[in-house]
Each structure stands twice: as structure tokens, then as C-alpha cells.
Amino acid sequence: MAAQAHKSLHITMKILTLNGINLNMFGKRDPAQYGTVTLAEIDAQLVALGQELGAEVECFQTNIEGEMAERIHRAHTDGTQAVLINAGAWTHYSYGIRDALAILHCPIIEVHMSNIHAREEFRHHSVIAPIAKGQIAGFGADSYLLGLRAAVSAIRG
């Protein structure tokens, strides 16, 4: 029995992290709002934490909405067990991204570096939130790490 429990800790979960439009500019874009951490640094932190938690983390970023939808479609069949998404501005209006995510049968965790609810009015609404397991916002790069922990917890049930 103990051998089985020990063995189950090594099962790798597959978690996809999606970053939308303009998020490749972290570190350069509005440091007062987003800090100076780059997306590459966030991705490296996610991969490292994923290894600690027994999860394989793939990170994907695009500024092209159709490419984002295509990557989400692949997640439907590639073994992805949870999705962590910061859709950037698409969060507030992209029904295409929302509908692509709705096809998935795995937990979706929405993350934002800034507190979108404390910013401009148009940022207060998320078209993704109603299909997400939860939303984490306002903790800078830690929003991603908290989101990854939430995704792992959701997979483990």
C-alpha cells in the first residue's frame, strides 16, 4: 500500500499556461502596474514549481487570437489536465477565446498580475470567469504561482 501511495506522487500532471495579447511585454509594459518581471521569468518559475508539485507545465504566448484558439483546441486532445490562463485584454471581450476554453473538460484557472477589479471599468468584466474554476488577480507574478497550485489542487480533486 505504501509503495502505491509513493508511486502516485510521481505521476505527472499536464498543465497548460496560456498568455494572451501583449503579455510578452511584461517587464517593459507599465512597470508600476505589472512590475519588472518578464514573461520568460514567470514561465521559468512555473516550470520549476510544476516540477516540485509533480506537474509538467507548458507555457504558450501569442498576440494572435486565432493562434490562441488553435492551441486551446489542441489541449482538448493532448492530455492537458488543467489550463492556467491570463488572456490579457482578450479577457474582457473575446468570446472566441471563451468558447474555445468552454470545449475543454478540465479545470480552467484565470490569472491576472494586476487586480482587474481595481482598474478601469472595462477591465472589471471577464468573459472567461463564468467558465473558470476560479480567478486569481492582483498578486503580480505570484498570481501565476497561486494559480498553478490551484490547478494542481483541482486535478487532485
C-alpha positions as a Markdown table, in Angstrom:
| # | Residue | x | y | z |
|---|---|---|---|---|
| 1 | Met | 0.0 | 0.0 | 0.0 |
| 2 | Ala | 2.8 | 2.5 | 0.9 |
| 3 | Ala | 4.6 | 1.7 | -2.3 |
| 4 | Gln | 1.4 | 2.6 | -4.3 |
| 5 | Ala | 1.0 | 5.9 | -2.4 |
| 6 | His | 4.7 | 6.7 | -3.0 |
| 7 | Lys | 4.3 | 5.8 | -6.7 |
| 8 | Ser | 1.3 | 8.1 | -7.2 |
| 9 | Leu | 3.3 | 11.1 | -6.1 |
| 10 | His | 5.4 | 10.7 | -9.3 |
| 11 | Ile | 2.5 | 10.8 | -11.7 |
| 12 | Thr | 3.0 | 13.8 | -13.8 |
| 13 | Met | 0.0 | 16.1 | -14.4 |
| 14 | Lys | 0.0 | 18.1 | -17.6 |
| 15 | Ile | -0.9 | 21.8 | -17.1 |
| 16 | Leu | -1.0 | 24.3 | -20.0 |
| 17 | Thr | -0.3 | 28.0 | -19.2 |
| 18 | Leu | -1.7 | 30.4 | -21.8 |
| 19 | Asn | -0.7 | 34.0 | -22.1 |
| 20 | Gly | -2.6 | 36.4 | -24.4 |
| 21 | Ile | -2.1 | 39.6 | -26.2 |
| 22 | Asn | 0.7 | 42.0 | -25.1 |
| 23 | Leu | 1.8 | 39.8 | -22.2 |
| 24 | Asn | 5.1 | 39.1 | -23.9 |
| 25 | Met | 5.8 | 42.8 | -22.9 |
| 26 | Phe | 5.9 | 42.1 | -19.2 |
| 27 | Gly | 9.0 | 43.8 | -17.8 |
| 28 | Lys | 8.6 | 46.6 | -20.3 |
| 29 | Arg | 4.9 | 47.5 | -20.2 |
| 30 | Asp | 3.7 | 49.7 | -17.3 |
| 31 | Pro | 6.1 | 48.6 | -14.6 |
| 32 | Ala | 4.0 | 50.4 | -12.0 |
| 33 | Gln | 1.1 | 48.0 | -12.7 |
| 34 | Tyr | 2.9 | 44.8 | -13.7 |
| 35 | Gly | 6.4 | 45.1 | -12.1 |
| 36 | Thr | 9.6 | 44.4 | -13.9 |
| 37 | Val | 9.4 | 40.6 | -14.1 |
| 38 | Thr | 9.4 | 39.2 | -17.7 |
| 39 | Leu | 7.2 | 36.5 | -19.1 |
| 40 | Ala | 10.2 | 34.3 | -19.5 |
| 41 | Glu | 11.0 | 34.6 | -15.8 |
| 42 | Ile | 7.4 | 33.8 | -14.9 |
| 43 | Asp | 7.4 | 30.8 | -17.2 |
| 44 | Ala | 10.7 | 29.5 | -15.6 |
| 45 | Gln | 9.1 | 29.9 | -12.1 |
| 46 | Leu | 6.0 | 28.0 | -13.3 |
| 47 | Val | 8.1 | 25.1 | -14.7 |
| 48 | Ala | 10.2 | 24.9 | -11.5 |
| 49 | Leu | 7.1 | 25.0 | -9.2 |
| 50 | Gly | 5.4 | 22.4 | -11.5 |
| 51 | Gln | 8.3 | 20.1 | -11.1 |
| 52 | Glu | 8.0 | 20.4 | -7.3 |
| 53 | Leu | 4.3 | 19.7 | -7.5 |
| 54 | Gly | 4.6 | 16.8 | -9.9 |
| 55 | Ala | 3.3 | 18.7 | -12.9 |
| 56 | Glu | 4.6 | 19.2 | -16.4 |
| 57 | Val | 3.9 | 22.9 | -17.2 |
| 58 | Glu | 3.8 | 24.0 | -20.8 |
| 59 | Cys | 3.8 | 27.8 | -21.4 |
| 60 | Phe | 2.4 | 29.4 | -24.6 |
| 61 | Gln | 2.0 | 33.0 | -25.5 |
| 62 | Thr | 0.6 | 34.7 | -28.6 |
| 63 | Asn | -0.6 | 38.0 | -29.8 |
| 64 | Ile | -2.8 | 36.4 | -32.4 |
| 65 | Glu | -6.3 | 35.4 | -31.3 |
| 66 | Gly | -6.6 | 32.6 | -33.8 |
| 67 | Glu | -3.3 | 31.0 | -32.7 |
| 68 | Met | -4.6 | 31.1 | -29.1 |
| 69 | Ala | -7.8 | 29.3 | -30.2 |
| 70 | Glu | -5.8 | 26.7 | -32.1 |
| 71 | Arg | -3.6 | 26.0 | -29.0 |
| 72 | Ile | -6.7 | 25.6 | -26.8 |
| 73 | His | -8.2 | 23.2 | -29.4 |
| 74 | Arg | -5.1 | 21.0 | -29.2 |
| 75 | Ala | -5.4 | 21.0 | -25.4 |
| 76 | His | -8.7 | 19.1 | -25.9 |
| 77 | Thr | -6.8 | 16.0 | -27.2 |
| 78 | Asp | -3.2 | 16.3 | -26.0 |
| 79 | Gly | -3.7 | 15.2 | -22.4 |
| 80 | Thr | -3.9 | 18.7 | -20.8 |
| 81 | Gln | -5.4 | 18.2 | -17.4 |
| 82 | Ala | -5.8 | 21.9 | -16.4 |
| 83 | Val | -5.4 | 25.3 | -18.0 |
| 84 | Leu | -3.9 | 28.4 | -16.4 |
| 85 | Ile | -4.8 | 31.5 | -18.5 |
| 86 | Asn | -4.1 | 35.2 | -18.5 |
| 87 | Ala | -5.8 | 36.2 | -21.7 |
| 88 | Gly | -4.7 | 39.9 | -21.3 |
| 89 | Ala | -7.2 | 42.3 | -22.9 |
| 90 | Trp | -9.0 | 39.3 | -24.5 |
| 91 | Thr | -10.3 | 38.6 | -21.0 |
| 92 | His | -12.8 | 41.4 | -21.4 |
| 93 | Tyr | -14.2 | 40.8 | -24.8 |
| 94 | Ser | -13.0 | 37.7 | -26.6 |
| 95 | Tyr | -16.0 | 35.3 | -26.9 |
| 96 | Gly | -13.9 | 33.3 | -29.4 |
| 97 | Ile | -11.3 | 32.5 | -26.7 |
| 98 | Arg | -14.1 | 31.9 | -24.1 |
| 99 | Asp | -15.9 | 29.5 | -26.4 |
| 100 | Ala | -12.6 | 27.6 | -27.2 |
| 101 | Leu | -12.0 | 27.2 | -23.5 |
| 102 | Ala | -15.6 | 26.0 | -22.9 |
| 103 | Ile | -14.9 | 23.0 | -25.1 |
| 104 | Leu | -12.3 | 21.7 | -22.6 |
| 105 | His | -13.3 | 19.2 | -19.9 |
| 106 | Cys | -10.6 | 20.3 | -17.4 |
| 107 | Pro | -10.3 | 23.0 | -14.7 |
| 108 | Ile | -9.5 | 26.5 | -16.0 |
| 109 | Ile | -7.9 | 28.9 | -13.7 |
| 110 | Glu | -7.9 | 32.6 | -14.7 |
| 111 | Val | -5.0 | 34.7 | -13.5 |
| 112 | His | -4.0 | 38.4 | -13.7 |
| 113 | Met | -1.0 | 40.1 | -12.4 |
| 114 | Ser | -2.9 | 43.3 | -11.5 |
| 115 | Asn | -6.2 | 43.5 | -9.7 |
| 116 | Ile | -8.5 | 43.9 | -12.7 |
| 117 | His | -11.4 | 44.9 | -10.4 |
| 118 | Ala | -9.5 | 47.9 | -9.1 |
| 119 | Arg | -8.6 | 49.2 | -12.5 |
| 120 | Glu | -10.5 | 50.9 | -15.4 |
| 121 | Glu | -14.2 | 49.9 | -15.5 |
| 122 | Phe | -13.8 | 47.9 | -18.8 |
| 123 | Arg | -11.4 | 45.6 | -17.0 |
| 124 | His | -13.8 | 44.7 | -14.3 |
| 125 | His | -15.7 | 42.2 | -16.6 |
| 126 | Ser | -14.3 | 38.9 | -17.6 |
| 127 | Val | -16.0 | 36.7 | -20.3 |
| 128 | Ile | -13.8 | 33.8 | -19.1 |
| 129 | Ala | -14.7 | 33.9 | -15.4 |
| 130 | Pro | -18.1 | 32.2 | -15.8 |
| 131 | Ile | -16.4 | 29.1 | -17.2 |
| 132 | Ala | -13.3 | 29.2 | -14.9 |
| 133 | Lys | -13.0 | 27.2 | -11.7 |
| 134 | Gly | -11.6 | 30.4 | -10.2 |
| 135 | Gln | -9.8 | 33.7 | -10.7 |
| 136 | Ile | -6.6 | 34.9 | -9.0 |
| 137 | Ala | -5.8 | 38.6 | -9.5 |
| 138 | Gly | -3.6 | 41.3 | -8.0 |
| 139 | Phe | -0.6 | 39.4 | -6.7 |
| 140 | Gly | 1.9 | 40.2 | -9.5 |
| 141 | Ala | 3.8 | 37.2 | -10.7 |
| 142 | Asp | 2.6 | 35.3 | -7.7 |
| 143 | Ser | -0.8 | 35.2 | -9.2 |
| 144 | Tyr | 0.6 | 32.6 | -11.7 |
| 145 | Leu | 2.2 | 30.5 | -8.9 |
| 146 | Leu | -1.0 | 30.6 | -6.8 |
| 147 | Gly | -2.9 | 29.7 | -10.0 |
| 148 | Leu | -0.7 | 26.7 | -10.6 |
| 149 | Arg | -1.2 | 25.5 | -7.1 |
| 150 | Ala | -5.0 | 25.9 | -7.6 |
| 151 | Ala | -4.8 | 23.9 | -10.8 |
| 152 | Val | -2.9 | 21.1 | -9.2 |
| 153 | Ser | -5.4 | 21.0 | -6.3 |
| 154 | Ala | -8.3 | 20.9 | -8.8 |
| 155 | Ile | -6.7 | 18.0 | -10.7 |
| 156 | Arg | -6.2 | 16.1 | -7.5 |
| 157 | Gly | -9.8 | 16.7 | -6.6 |
